[in-house]
Amino acid sequence: MKRHLYTVSAGVLLGSAGCCGNNSSSPTPTSETPAPPLVPTPGGPANLSPGSPNKPTEPRIEKGTPEDRKLLATVSAQVLEHCPKVSNQEWPPQFVIDGDDVRASASLQKAEHKLYPVITVTADLMAKVVEGDEHRLALILAHELGHHLAGHVLNERVSPGILNSAISRTNEFEADRIGAELMLKAQFSLRRGLVVFDRLEELGYTNWTFKSTGDEHPKWDDRRAAIDKERVKLWQVMGEFTNGVEWLAANKYPAAAICFESVVSEFPKSFESWANLGFARLMHYIDKLDDEDNFHFQNGQIVTAGFFKREKSTVRGEDVDLWKSAIAALQRAEELQRGQPAVLTNLGIAHLVTPQRLGMDAEAAHGFLFKAKAAAKDPEALSLAIANLAVAEMAKGEVKNARILLKNLVKDTGKLDTEVAIAIKYTQALALAESKTNEDRQSAFKLFEEYLGSASPLSRWWAAAYQQYAALAKELALEAKKPDELKRGNRPHLQLVTGINLKNGKTVSIGDTTKSLLELAGPGRASKAIPNTNAQRIRYESEGLEFLVDERVLAIMVVGSKANPIAIRGAEVSTINAGELRVGMPETALVALLGQTVQRPEILTPNVRYLYYRAQGLAVRVAAGKVVELMVVQLPQA
């Protein structure tokens, strides 16, 4: 006799991290998880005694420690006392410890036309997350019971790609709500239960608003806020810090700055938040420099110092107010916790890129970078401080000092990071080009050529370096290579696309709240995306755009020629556009810009496949050799 297992993801961990139960999109035959009264046999379905569907033919092999099994029995019994029965199921569920990794799941097993509910937790979950705490286990079990009570386990998910994520995210919030009410009725502490989320983050199971739009589970801080109304503001602020860090990692500096501004308004003494806010503003300022600000690129290439773990601007060029606000935030971070190498380095960099009308303060830059060098305790921080200190020496006219610093850099710090190694070639070349000896100038010519062959051709420092290289070639009566020859084989890294510009100049990004979308774009034509969920499509004909949303923006579709083009930029700070994507462009132009991809997933509609560029977060539908739709979307890892 065959049995079937219907599963829904646990709602405890990210499905894409491989830590939830089986996330089947439809009921499928399996014999993975034992359930009462069924006993699996190796390689096949369960065997039941004839006429006795509730009696197993052999005993179950129990997993977990005796203490964990006792805790599971005690907590599940207490929660079940306050849990209503689910009709058409053989109630109550069986609670078992089975499987590996950190996960939990709700499932149904079918035998002789009856449905048997099962709640499964793994031994790893018990050991690493529950840790003997009844309140944590109650939160997990009540959440899984919430999936049964809401009917999620029986509902088939037949939609492809991102729509499945929307369904699952809606289900997770609903199971969280039901589970929270259930555990409180059972006299467990919700506050103590929420430590589950802290333990998951400590174990590395993290997510954030933008990335979680492509996952089947919403981010932890959204779920905390939804569950724990008393501390909603705290969770939201913590979520903003996480989002800000991820926006920095994606080089989306304006979005990152907004996040950290929110954090420092609530926690004005958060050193890390002020440091990150200053970094975001500084990088945004540098990112806005254009070719007319080329004096910033003449003393060597700066290397950014990073942050504590760019949406396209309509106005480019120097922004004095933005520069001043970056300085202010970094100075506040320095006041709160003095002597941090990253903050000192970023203050030095800020004074190297002072707006021209204010005049470069090379002495101030040198002072901060010298302090950063002295404070650096690890090779990475030291190499960043020295590389930028050499640029400050060049800005002061101390070419000999810059050469000495760069010559000793490898010796001082060991193996250099690739970004630093490439950047210092430009600074070294500039310093050697100042020499009066032909040998040094020949070496400078070679270093310029090496730099141009390895640095991103989209970087503004690349363009400045080529001018110096071509001029030096003329002076030395050498033949300079053409730009295209130097760029050949040096395909630049392209920036992740996270949003799109509206015609009013506002930007909507993946992960924005639906409320924010409506405030920025106004009311659109809404239609249901998935029955029995809050997932919607909102279309703006005049913009040539359509948005897939639930509580947040899940995907942005460019569906008409009226839409603004999507600018593709280099991943490094201060880069030029690599090109633009728009509906109607030839497929050959798309491939020339983004390259080839083998990923062709279904995303919104069955049997409709897209070219998917994961690194850029872009899906493209092509027909008859032309681009007919562009989509900004984060899909779960396969």
C-alpha positions as CSV (number, residue, x, y, z in Angstrom):
1,M,0.0,0.0,0.0
2,K,1.4,3.4,-1.0
3,R,1.5,6.4,1.3
4,H,2.0,10.0,0.4
5,L,3.8,12.8,2.3
6,Y,2.6,16.4,1.9
7,T,5.1,18.9,3.3
8,V,5.3,22.6,3.9
9,S,8.5,24.4,4.9
10,A,9.2,24.8,8.5
11,G,9.0,28.6,8.8
12,V,12.0,28.4,11.0
13,L,14.8,28.6,8.5
14,L,15.5,29.6,5.0
15,G,14.5,27.0,2.4
16,S,17.3,28.2,0.1
17,A,19.8,27.4,2.8
18,G,18.9,23.8,2.8
19,C,17.5,23.9,6.3
20,C,13.8,23.6,6.0
21,G,11.9,20.4,5.4
22,N,11.0,19.2,2.0
23,N,9.5,22.2,0.1
24,S,7.4,20.3,-2.4
25,S,5.5,22.3,-4.8
26,S,2.8,19.6,-5.0
27,P,2.0,16.4,-3.2
28,T,4.6,13.7,-4.2
29,P,5.0,10.1,-3.2
30,T,7.8,9.7,-0.7
31,S,8.9,7.7,2.3
32,E,11.3,10.2,3.9
33,T,9.6,11.0,7.2
34,P,8.1,8.4,9.6
35,A,4.6,9.2,11.0
36,P,2.1,7.5,13.2
37,P,0.9,4.9,12.7
38,L,3.2,4.2,9.7
39,V,6.7,2.6,9.8
40,P,9.0,3.0,6.8
41,T,10.9,0.1,5.5
42,P,14.2,0.5,3.6
43,G,13.6,1.5,0.0
44,G,9.9,1.5,0.0
45,P,6.6,2.7,1.6
46,A,5.4,1.9,5.0
47,N,3.9,-1.5,5.8
48,L,0.7,-1.7,7.8
49,S,-0.9,-4.7,9.4
50,P,-3.9,-5.7,7.4
51,G,-7.0,-4.1,8.8
52,S,-5.0,-2.2,11.4
53,P,-4.0,1.2,10.0
54,N,-3.2,2.6,13.4
55,K,-0.9,-0.1,14.4
56,P,2.7,-0.2,13.1
57,T,4.3,-3.5,12.1
58,E,7.7,-2.7,13.9
59,P,8.9,-0.2,16.5
60,R,10.2,3.2,15.5
61,I,13.9,4.0,15.8
62,E,13.9,7.2,17.9
63,K,16.5,10.0,17.4
64,G,17.7,12.7,19.7
65,T,18.8,12.5,23.3
66,P,16.5,11.1,26.0
67,E,16.3,14.6,27.4
68,D,15.2,16.1,24.1
69,R,12.6,13.3,23.5
70,K,11.2,14.0,27.0
71,L,11.1,17.8,26.4
72,L,9.4,17.2,23.0
73,A,6.7,15.0,24.6
74,T,6.1,17.5,27.5
75,V,5.9,20.7,25.4
76,S,3.9,19.2,22.6
77,A,1.3,17.8,25.1
78,Q,1.0,21.3,26.7
79,V,0.6,23.1,23.4
80,L,-1.9,20.5,22.1
81,E,-4.2,21.1,25.1
82,H,-5.0,24.5,23.6
83,C,-4.9,23.6,19.9
84,P,-8.2,22.9,18.0
85,K,-8.5,19.8,16.0
86,V,-8.2,19.9,12.2
87,S,-11.1,18.2,10.5
88,N,-10.5,15.3,8.1
89,Q,-7.2,14.5,9.8
90,E,-6.4,11.8,12.3
91,W,-5.7,14.1,15.2
92,P,-3.5,14.7,17.2
93,P,-0.3,14.9,15.2
94,Q,2.7,12.8,15.9
95,F,5.8,14.8,17.1
96,V,9.1,13.2,16.1
97,I,12.8,13.9,16.2
98,D,14.2,12.8,12.8
99,G,16.7,13.9,10.1
100,D,19.8,16.1,10.2
101,D,20.7,19.8,9.8
102,V,18.8,22.6,11.5
103,R,15.2,22.3,10.4
104,A,11.6,21.6,11.2
105,S,8.5,20.7,9.1
106,A,4.8,20.1,9.1
107,S,3.6,17.2,6.9
108,L,0.7,14.8,6.2
109,Q,1.0,11.1,5.5
110,K,-1.8,9.3,3.7
111,A,-2.7,5.7,4.4
112,E,-6.0,3.9,3.5
113,H,-7.6,7.3,2.6
114,K,-6.8,8.8,5.9
115,L,-4.5,11.7,6.6
116,Y,-2.0,11.6,9.5
117,P,-0.4,14.9,10.6
118,V,3.3,15.0,11.6
119,I,5.5,17.6,13.1
120,T,9.2,16.8,12.7
121,V,12.2,18.5,14.3
122,T,15.7,17.5,13.8
123,A,18.3,16.5,16.4
124,D,20.5,19.4,15.3
125,L,17.6,21.9,15.8
126,M,17.1,20.5,19.3
127,A,20.8,20.7,20.1
128,K,21.8,24.0,18.5
129,V,18.6,26.1,18.7
130,V,16.3,24.8,21.3
131,E,19.1,23.9,23.8
132,G,16.7,22.4,26.3
133,D,14.5,25.5,26.5
134,E,10.8,24.8,26.6
135,H,9.8,28.2,25.4
136,R,11.9,28.0,22.2
137,L,10.6,24.6,21.4
138,A,7.0,25.8,22.0
139,L,7.5,28.6,19.5
140,I,8.7,26.1,16.8
141,L,6.0,23.5,17.5
142,A,3.2,26.1,17.6
143,H,4.4,27.6,14.3
144,E,4.3,24.1,12.7
145,L,0.8,23.5,14.1
146,G,-0.1,26.9,12.6
147,H,0.6,25.5,9.2
148,H,-1.7,22.5,9.8
149,L,-4.5,24.8,11.3
150,A,-4.3,27.2,8.3
151,G,-4.5,24.4,5.8
152,H,-1.1,25.2,4.2
153,V,0.1,21.6,4.1
154,L,-2.8,20.4,1.8
155,N,-2.7,23.4,-0.5
156,E,-0.8,22.6,-3.7
157,R,1.6,25.2,-5.1
158,V,1.5,25.0,-8.8
159,S,2.9,28.4,-9.8
160,P,6.6,28.7,-10.8
161,G,9.4,30.7,-9.4
162,I,8.7,33.9,-7.5
163,L,5.0,33.2,-7.1
164,N,5.8,30.2,-4.9
165,S,7.9,32.4,-2.8
166,A,5.0,34.9,-2.4
167,I,2.7,32.1,-1.3
168,S,5.2,30.7,1.1
169,R,6.0,34.1,2.6
170,T,2.3,34.8,3.2
171,N,2.0,31.3,4.8
172,E,4.9,31.9,7.1
173,F,3.5,35.1,8.5
174,E,0.1,33.4,9.0
175,A,1.7,30.4,10.8
176,D,3.8,32.8,12.9
177,R,0.6,34.6,14.0
178,I,-1.3,31.5,14.8
179,G,1.7,29.9,16.5
180,A,2.2,33.0,18.7
181,E,-1.4,33.0,19.9
182,L,-1.2,29.2,20.5
183,M,1.9,29.3,22.6
184,L,0.6,32.2,24.7
185,K,-2.6,30.3,25.4
186,A,-0.4,27.3,26.5
187,Q,1.3,29.6,29.0
188,F,4.7,29.8,27.3
189,S,6.8,33.0,27.1
190,L,6.8,34.5,23.7
191,R,9.7,36.7,24.5
192,R,11.8,33.7,25.6
193,G,10.6,31.8,22.5
194,L,11.8,34.5,20.2
195,V,15.4,33.7,21.2
196,V,15.0,31.1,18.4
197,F,15.6,33.8,15.9
198,D,18.7,35.0,17.7
199,R,20.2,31.5,17.7
200,L,19.4,31.1,14.0
201,E,21.3,34.3,13.2
202,E,24.2,33.3,15.4
203,L,24.4,30.0,13.5
204,G,24.6,32.0,10.2
205,Y,21.0,31.6,8.9
206,T,20.5,35.2,8.1
207,N,18.4,37.0,5.5
208,W,17.4,40.6,4.7
209,T,14.6,42.4,3.0
210,F,16.0,42.6,-0.5
211,K,17.3,39.0,-0.7
212,S,14.4,37.5,1.1
213,T,12.0,38.7,-1.7
214,G,13.3,35.7,-3.7
215,D,13.2,33.3,-0.8
216,E,10.3,31.4,0.6
217,H,10.7,32.9,4.0
218,P,10.5,36.6,5.0
219,K,13.4,38.1,6.9
220,W,13.8,37.4,10.6
221,D,13.3,41.0,11.7
222,D,10.1,41.4,9.8
223,R,8.8,38.2,11.5
224,R,10.0,39.4,14.9
225,A,8.2,42.7,14.4
226,A,5.0,40.9,13.3
227,I,5.1,38.5,16.3
228,D,6.4,40.7,19.1
229,K,4.3,43.9,19.0
230,E,5.9,45.2,22.3
231,R,9.3,45.4,20.7
232,V,8.3,46.1,17.1
233,K,10.4,49.4,16.9
234,L,13.5,47.6,18.2
235,W,13.2,44.8,15.6
236,Q,12.6,47.2,12.8
237,V,15.7,49.3,13.7
238,M,17.8,46.1,13.9
239,G,16.4,45.1,10.5
240,E,17.4,48.5,9.1
241,F,21.0,48.0,10.3
242,T,21.1,44.5,8.6
243,N,19.6,46.0,5.4
244,G,22.1,48.9,5.4
245,V,25.0,46.5,5.6
246,E,23.7,44.5,2.7
247,W,23.0,47.6,0.6
248,L,26.6,48.6,1.2
249,A,27.8,45.2,0.0
250,A,25.7,45.7,-3.1
251,N,27.2,49.2,-3.6
252,K,23.8,50.8,-3.2
253,Y,25.0,53.7,-1.1
254,P,21.9,56.0,-1.0
255,A,19.7,53.1,0.1
256,A,22.3,52.2,2.7
257,A,22.5,55.8,4.0
258,I,18.7,55.9,4.5
259,C,18.9,52.7,6.6
260,F,21.7,53.9,8.8
261,E,20.1,57.3,9.2
262,S,17.1,55.5,10.6
263,V,19.3,53.5,13.1
264,V,21.2,56.5,14.4
265,S,18.0,58.4,15.0
266,E,17.0,55.6,17.4
267,F,20.4,54.7,18.7
268,P,22.5,57.9,18.5
269,K,25.5,56.3,20.3
270,S,25.8,53.4,17.9
271,F,29.4,53.8,16.8
272,E,29.1,51.1,14.0
273,S,26.0,52.9,12.6
274,W,27.7,56.3,12.4
275,A,30.7,54.7,10.8
276,N,28.6,53.0,8.2
277,L,26.5,56.1,7.6
278,G,29.7,58.1,7.0
279,F,31.0,55.4,4.7
280,A,27.8,55.2,2.7
281,R,27.7,59.0,2.2
282,L,31.3,59.1,1.3
283,M,31.0,56.4,-1.3
284,H,27.9,58.0,-2.7
285,Y,29.8,61.3,-3.0
286,I,32.7,59.5,-4.8
287,D,30.3,57.6,-7.0
288,K,28.8,60.9,-8.2
289,L,32.1,62.3,-9.4
290,D,32.3,62.6,-13.2
291,D,35.0,63.2,-15.8
292,E,35.0,66.9,-15.1
293,D,36.2,66.1,-11.6
294,N,39.3,64.4,-12.9
295,F,41.7,66.2,-10.6
296,H,40.6,63.7,-8.0
297,F,42.1,60.8,-10.0
298,Q,45.6,62.3,-10.7
299,N,47.4,61.4,-7.4
300,G,46.7,57.6,-7.4
301,Q,43.9,55.3,-6.8
302,I,42.2,55.2,-3.4
303,V,41.1,51.9,-1.9
304,T,38.0,52.1,0.2
305,A,38.3,50.9,3.8
306,G,35.0,49.1,4.0
307,F,32.3,49.2,6.7
308,F,31.1,47.4,9.8
309,K,29.4,44.3,9.2
310,R,24.3,53.1,-6.2
311,E,21.2,53.6,-7.4
312,K,21.7,55.8,-10.5
313,S,21.6,59.4,-9.5
314,T,20.0,62.0,-11.8
315,V,22.6,64.6,-10.7
316,R,26.3,63.8,-11.0
317,G,29.4,65.8,-10.1
318,E,30.6,67.2,-6.8
319,D,28.0,67.4,-4.1
320,V,29.4,69.6,-1.3
321,D,26.6,69.0,1.1
322,L,26.8,65.2,0.7
323,W,30.6,65.4,1.3
324,K,30.1,67.5,4.5
325,S,27.5,65.1,5.8
326,A,29.9,62.1,5.2
327,I,32.6,63.9,7.2
328,A,30.1,64.7,10.0
329,A,29.0,61.1,10.4
330,L,32.6,59.8,10.3
331,Q,33.7,62.4,12.9
332,R,30.8,61.3,15.1
333,A,31.9,57.7,14.8
334,E,35.5,58.7,15.7
335,E,34.2,60.6,18.8
336,L,32.3,57.6,20.0
337,Q,35.1,55.1,19.6
338,R,38.5,56.6,18.8
339,G,41.3,55.0,16.9
340,Q,39.4,52.7,14.6
341,P,41.4,52.1,11.5
342,A,38.4,51.8,9.1
343,V,37.0,55.2,10.3
344,L,40.4,56.9,10.2
345,T,41.1,55.6,6.7
346,N,37.7,56.7,5.5
347,L,38.2,60.2,7.0
348,G,41.6,60.3,5.1
349,I,39.9,59.3,1.9
350,A,37.2,61.9,2.4
351,H,39.9,64.6,2.6
352,L,41.6,63.3,-0.6
353,V,38.4,63.8,-2.5
354,T,37.4,67.1,-1.1
355,P,35.2,69.1,-3.4
356,Q,37.4,71.2,-5.7
357,R,35.8,74.5,-4.6
358,L,36.8,73.8,-1.0
359,G,40.4,72.8,-2.0
360,M,42.0,69.5,-1.3
361,D,43.3,69.1,2.3
362,A,46.2,66.8,1.7
363,E,47.7,67.5,5.2
364,A,44.4,66.5,6.9
365,A,44.2,63.3,4.7
366,H,47.8,62.5,5.6
367,G,47.1,62.9,9.3
368,F,44.1,60.6,9.4
369,L,45.8,58.0,7.2
370,F,49.0,58.1,9.3
371,K,46.9,57.4,12.4
372,A,45.1,54.6,10.6
373,K,48.4,53.0,9.7
374,A,49.6,53.2,13.3
375,A,46.3,51.8,14.6
376,A,45.9,48.9,12.2
377,K,46.3,45.5,13.8
378,D,45.7,43.2,10.9
379,P,47.3,43.0,7.4
380,E,44.1,44.0,5.5
381,A,43.6,47.2,7.5
382,L,47.3,48.0,7.3
383,S,47.4,47.6,3.5
384,L,44.4,49.8,3.0
385,A,45.9,52.5,5.2
386,I,49.3,52.4,3.5
387,A,47.8,52.3,0.0
388,N,45.8,55.5,0.7
389,L,48.6,57.1,2.6
390,A,50.8,56.8,-0.5
391,V,48.1,58.7,-2.4
392,A,48.2,61.4,0.3
393,E,51.9,61.6,-0.1
394,M,51.5,62.1,-3.8
395,A,48.9,64.8,-3.2
396,K,51.4,66.6,-0.9
397,G,54.1,66.3,-3.6
398,E,56.2,63.9,-1.5
399,V,56.8,61.4,-4.4
400,K,59.8,59.8,-2.7
401,N,57.8,59.0,0.4
402,A,55.0,57.5,-1.7
403,R,57.5,55.2,-3.5
404,I,59.0,54.0,-0.2
405,L,55.6,53.2,1.2
406,L,54.5,51.3,-1.8
407,K,57.8,49.4,-2.1
408,N,57.5,48.2,1.4
409,L,53.8,47.5,1.3
410,V,54.0,43.9,0.3
411,K,56.7,43.3,2.9
412,D,54.6,44.9,5.6
413,T,51.4,43.2,4.9
414,G,52.1,39.9,3.3
415,K,50.0,38.8,0.3
416,L,47.9,41.7,-0.9
417,D,44.2,41.7,-1.6
418,T,43.6,41.8,-5.4
419,E,41.9,45.1,-5.3
420,V,44.7,46.7,-3.4
421,A,47.4,45.1,-5.6
422,I,45.7,46.5,-8.7
423,A,45.2,50.0,-7.2
424,I,48.8,50.5,-6.1
425,K,50.1,49.8,-9.6
426,Y,48.5,53.0,-10.7
427,T,49.9,55.0,-7.8
428,Q,53.4,53.4,-8.3
429,A,53.2,54.2,-12.0
430,L,52.4,57.8,-11.2
431,A,55.3,58.1,-8.8
432,L,57.8,56.5,-11.1
433,A,56.6,58.7,-14.0
434,E,57.8,61.7,-12.0
435,S,61.4,60.4,-12.0
436,K,64.0,61.9,-14.2
437,T,65.6,58.6,-15.0
438,N,64.7,56.8,-18.2
439,E,64.7,53.4,-16.3
440,D,62.1,54.6,-13.8
441,R,59.9,56.0,-16.6
442,Q,60.1,52.8,-18.6
443,S,59.0,51.0,-15.4
444,A,56.2,53.4,-15.1
445,F,55.1,52.7,-18.6
446,K,55.0,49.0,-17.9
447,L,53.1,49.5,-14.7
448,F,50.5,51.7,-16.4
449,E,50.0,48.9,-19.0
450,E,49.7,46.2,-16.3
451,Y,47.2,48.4,-14.5
452,L,45.1,49.1,-17.6
453,G,45.1,45.4,-18.4
454,S,43.8,44.3,-15.0
455,A,41.7,47.2,-13.6
456,S,38.0,47.6,-14.4
457,P,37.7,49.6,-17.7
458,L,34.6,51.2,-16.3
459,S,36.5,52.8,-13.5
460,R,37.2,56.6,-13.8
461,W,40.7,55.9,-12.6
462,W,41.1,53.7,-15.7
463,A,40.4,56.6,-18.0
464,A,42.8,58.9,-16.0
465,A,45.5,56.2,-16.1
466,Y,45.1,55.8,-19.9
467,Q,45.7,59.5,-20.4
468,Q,48.9,59.3,-18.4
469,Y,50.0,56.1,-20.2
470,A,49.4,57.6,-23.6
471,A,51.3,60.8,-22.7
472,L,54.2,58.8,-21.3
473,A,54.4,56.6,-24.4
474,K,54.7,59.8,-26.6
475,E,57.5,61.2,-24.4
476,L,59.4,57.9,-24.4
477,A,58.7,57.3,-28.2
478,L,56.9,54.0,-27.4
479,E,53.8,52.6,-28.9
480,A,50.8,52.8,-26.6
481,K,48.2,50.1,-27.0
482,K,44.7,51.1,-28.0
483,P,42.0,51.2,-25.3
484,D,40.1,48.3,-26.8
485,E,43.3,46.2,-26.9
486,L,43.9,46.8,-23.2
487,K,40.3,46.1,-22.3
488,R,40.2,42.8,-24.3
489,G,39.7,39.8,-22.0
490,N,39.2,42.1,-19.0
491,R,35.5,41.9,-18.6
492,P,34.3,44.3,-15.8
493,H,32.3,43.1,-12.9
494,L,28.8,44.6,-13.2
495,Q,26.7,46.0,-10.4
496,L,23.7,44.2,-9.0
497,V,20.5,45.9,-10.2
498,T,18.0,46.4,-7.3
499,G,15.5,48.9,-8.6
500,I,14.3,51.1,-11.3
501,N,13.8,54.9,-11.7
502,L,10.3,56.3,-12.2
503,K,9.6,59.2,-14.5
504,N,9.3,61.4,-11.5
505,G,12.9,60.7,-10.6
506,K,12.0,58.5,-7.6
507,T,13.5,55.0,-7.3
508,V,11.6,51.8,-6.4
509,S,13.7,48.9,-5.3
510,I,13.1,45.2,-4.6
511,G,12.2,44.8,-0.9
512,D,10.5,48.2,-0.6
513,T,7.2,48.1,1.1
514,T,4.1,48.1,-1.0
515,K,3.0,51.2,0.9
516,S,6.2,52.9,-0.2
517,L,5.6,51.9,-3.8
518,L,2.2,53.5,-3.8
519,E,3.5,56.7,-2.2
520,L,6.3,56.9,-4.8
521,A,4.3,55.9,-7.9
522,G,0.7,56.6,-7.0
523,P,-2.2,54.2,-7.5
524,G,-1.8,51.7,-10.3
525,R,-4.1,49.0,-11.8
526,A,-4.0,46.1,-9.3
527,S,-5.0,42.5,-10.0
528,K,-4.7,39.3,-8.0
529,A,-1.5,37.4,-8.7
530,I,-2.4,34.3,-6.7
531,P,-5.8,33.3,-5.4
532,N,-6.2,33.2,-1.6
533,T,-3.0,35.2,-1.0
534,N,-2.3,38.9,-0.8
535,A,0.1,38.8,-3.8
536,Q,-0.8,41.3,-6.4
537,R,0.3,42.7,-9.7
538,I,0.2,46.5,-9.9
539,R,0.6,47.9,-13.4
540,Y,1.5,51.4,-14.5
541,E,0.9,51.8,-18.2
542,S,2.4,55.3,-18.4
543,E,5.6,54.0,-16.8
544,G,5.7,50.8,-18.9
545,L,6.1,49.0,-15.5
546,E,4.4,46.2,-13.5
547,F,5.2,45.3,-9.9
548,L,4.7,41.9,-8.2
549,V,4.0,42.6,-4.5
550,D,2.8,41.1,-1.3
551,E,3.8,43.1,1.8
552,R,6.9,44.2,-0.2
553,V,8.0,44.5,-3.8
554,L,9.0,41.1,-5.0
555,A,9.7,41.8,-8.7
556,I,9.8,44.7,-11.1
557,M,8.8,44.1,-14.7
558,V,9.7,46.4,-17.6
559,V,6.9,45.6,-20.0
560,G,6.9,48.6,-22.4
561,S,9.0,50.9,-24.4
562,K,7.8,53.8,-22.2
563,A,9.9,52.7,-19.3
564,N,13.2,54.3,-18.4
565,P,16.1,52.2,-19.4
566,I,18.0,50.1,-16.8
567,A,21.5,51.5,-16.4
568,I,24.2,48.8,-16.0
569,R,27.2,50.1,-14.0
570,G,30.5,48.7,-12.9
571,A,30.6,47.1,-9.5
572,E,33.5,49.3,-8.2
573,V,33.0,52.8,-6.7
574,S,33.2,55.7,-9.2
575,T,32.5,53.8,-12.4
576,I,30.9,54.8,-15.7
577,N,27.9,53.1,-17.2
578,A,28.6,49.9,-19.1
579,G,25.4,50.4,-21.1
580,E,21.6,50.4,-20.8
581,L,18.9,47.8,-21.1
582,R,15.5,48.5,-22.6
583,V,12.6,46.7,-24.1
584,G,13.0,46.4,-27.9
585,M,16.8,46.2,-27.9
586,P,18.4,43.4,-30.0
587,E,19.4,40.2,-28.3
588,T,22.9,40.6,-29.6
589,A,23.3,43.9,-27.7
590,L,22.0,42.2,-24.6
591,V,24.7,39.5,-24.9
592,A,27.4,42.0,-25.6
593,L,26.6,43.8,-22.4
594,L,25.8,41.0,-20.0
595,G,27.3,38.0,-21.7
596,Q,25.7,34.5,-22.1
597,T,23.8,32.7,-19.4
598,V,22.7,29.1,-19.2
599,Q,20.0,29.8,-16.6
600,R,16.5,29.8,-18.1
601,P,14.0,29.5,-15.3
602,E,10.2,29.9,-15.3
603,I,9.4,32.8,-13.0
604,L,5.8,34.0,-13.2
605,T,4.0,31.9,-15.8
606,P,4.4,28.2,-16.5
607,N,6.3,27.4,-19.7
608,V,7.5,31.0,-20.1
609,R,11.2,31.0,-19.6
610,Y,13.6,33.9,-19.1
611,L,17.4,34.4,-19.5
612,Y,18.5,34.9,-15.8
613,Y,21.6,36.8,-14.9
614,R,21.9,36.0,-11.2
615,A,24.9,38.3,-10.5
616,Q,22.9,41.3,-11.8
617,G,19.5,40.2,-10.5
618,L,18.0,40.5,-14.0
619,A,15.7,38.2,-15.9
620,V,15.2,38.9,-19.6
621,R,12.6,37.5,-22.0
622,V,13.6,37.4,-25.6
623,A,11.4,36.7,-28.7
624,A,12.4,37.0,-32.4
625,G,15.8,38.2,-31.5
626,K,14.6,41.2,-29.4
627,V,14.1,41.9,-25.7
628,V,10.4,41.9,-25.0
629,E,10.5,42.0,-21.2
630,L,13.0,42.9,-18.4
631,M,12.6,41.9,-14.8
632,V,14.4,42.9,-11.7
633,V,14.1,40.0,-9.4
634,Q,16.0,37.8,-6.8
635,L,15.3,34.1,-7.4
636,P,16.1,31.5,-4.8
637,Q,19.3,29.5,-5.4
638,A,18.5,26.2,-7.1
